[in-house]
Amino acid sequence: MQTGATLPHVTFKTRIRDEAVGGPNPYRWQDKTTEDYFAGKRVVLFSLPGAFTPTCSTYHLPGYENGFADFQAEGIDAVYCMSVNDAFVMNKWAEAQGLQNVQVIPDGSGEFSRRVGMLVRKDNLGFGLRSWRYAAVVNDGVVEAWFEEPGLSDNHAEDPYGVSSPETVLTWLREESAEKAA
């Protein structure tokens, strides 16, 4: 993806809580589209290789969750975490992480990741197809800024982390705000 690009239209298979379902697992399927998440909003989207993985659970997701107020102060309406995991896994991970601010998006089939050029093989870790780590500032479905970790490739021996960190994205937002104010 590049700055100025429009996000692809994708339908995500989500599970949402619905007490009308009853029972111990009161969730139902609900399709949500790219437009549902991004239309009319300025958001930060970040994507990572997998729910419950070490860097993702220790630094990437918690950093965005804990810094949410800072992102709001810079004009961000929502922060989304995407992974090539299904809705069941993403919901359980959100619950385990105690998320209150960041919303998870399940890219279960990897369709969104593929269409933005970030779907990679991670067979070397037994993961199969997953998202490369990146972040973006998206305004009404259009990419304002793109933060891609270096080394995009299949079966990369490492899991680079830094370019897509919440600190990097927040620094960009603050600099951009300062430029507009000047």
N, C-alpha and C positions, 0 to 999 in steps of 0.2 A: 504494500500500500504506500501511497505517497500523500503528502499534504495536498488537499484539494480534491481528493478522490471521494466518491460517494460509496458508502458501505453497501455491500450486496444485499439483495432481498433474500432472506432466509427465514424459514419457519422452525422455531425451536419447540421441542416436545418437553413441556414443563409439567410439574406436579404441584398443585396448590392445595393448601389446607381448606377443607370444606366440611364443616360440622354436620351438614346434611347427609354426608356419606355414612357417618356413624362408625362404630367399631373402633378397634385399637389403632387403625391407620387411616384416619379420615382425610384422605387426599384424593383428588381427581386429576385426570389429565386435562391440560389446557394448552392449546397451541398459542404461542406468542411469536410475533414477527419482529424483524429488525425495526420496523416502524414503531411497533409497540414500545420498544425499549428506547429508541433514539429520536423519534420525531418530536420537534419542538423543545428539545432539551439540550443543554450543554453538559456533557458527561465525560468522565474518565472511564475508559475500558482498559482492563489489563487481562492478559491471558497467560496461562502457565501450563506446564506439562501435566500436572495431575493433582487432584484433590488428595489430601492426606500425605503428600510427599514432604520431605524435610524442609527444603528452602521455601516452598510454597506455604507451608503451615507455620513456619517459624518467623519468616521475615516478610515475604511478599504480601500475603493477605492481611496479616495483623498490622502491617505498616499502613496500609490503606484504611483499614477499619479504625485504627487509633487516630489517624490524621484526618478523618472525615470533616471535622469542623474547619480545619485549615483549607481544605478543598472548597467547601461551601463559601468561605470568606473570599475565595478567588473566583466566584461565579459559577461553580460547578453544582449542578442540580442533583446528580446521582453518580455513584461509583459502582461499576459492574465488574465482577470477576468471572471470566469465562475459562472453561477447560473442556477438553474432549473427554468428558465423562457424562454419564447419563444423569437424569434428574434425581434418581434415588440417591446416587452417590453425592451429587452436589448439595442436595438438601441435608443429608446426614453430616456432611463436612461443615456446612453453614451452622448447623445445630451444635456440632462439636466445638466449633470456634466461637460460639456465642455471638454470632453476628447480629448487630443492631443497625448498622449503617450501610455496609456493602451488600449489594444484591448479587446473587450468583446466577449465571446463565449456563445451562447445560448445552454444550455443543456435542451431543452424544454421538452423532455420526461424523463429526468433523467437517460438516458442510461449510459452515462459516469460515473456519480456519483454512480450509482448502481454497475457498474463493478469495480470501485476502492474502493468499500466498504463504501462509504460516504453518501448514500441515506438514509435519516431518515424521519420519519413521524413528521409533525409539526401541527397535527390536533388541538392541544391545542391552537394554534394561528389562526386557520382557513386557514392555508397555504397548507395542504395536504403534499405530498411528496416534500422534499427539500434537498439541500446539507447541510451536516455538514460543519462547517467552518474549512478550512485548507489551507495550502500553500505548494508548492513544488518547488524545483529547479530541472529542467528537462533538460538533455543533450541528444539531438538526440533521444528523446522518452524514455529515461531511467531515472528513478528517482535517482537523486544524494542526495537529502535531503528531508525529509518529516516533516512538521510542523502541527500537528493535535491538535486542541483544546481539552482539557480534557472533559470527560463525555459523549462521543459519545453514544447517545441513542435516542429512539423515544420519542417525546413529552417532551423533556427536559424542565424543568421549567425556565432555564436561557439561555442566549446566550453568552457563554464564548468568550472572545476576548483578545488576547495577544500573544499566541504562534504563530499564523499565521500572526501577524502584520508585516508591512513592516520593522519596526525597528529590529525585531527579525531575519527576513530573511537576511537583510542587514548585521547585526552583524555576522551571520554565514558565509556569503560570504566573508567578510573582514578577519575573522579568518582563513578561508580556504585559502585565497590568501596569508596571512602572513605565514602559514605553508608551502605552496609550495615554497615561496621565501626563507625560512630559510634553 
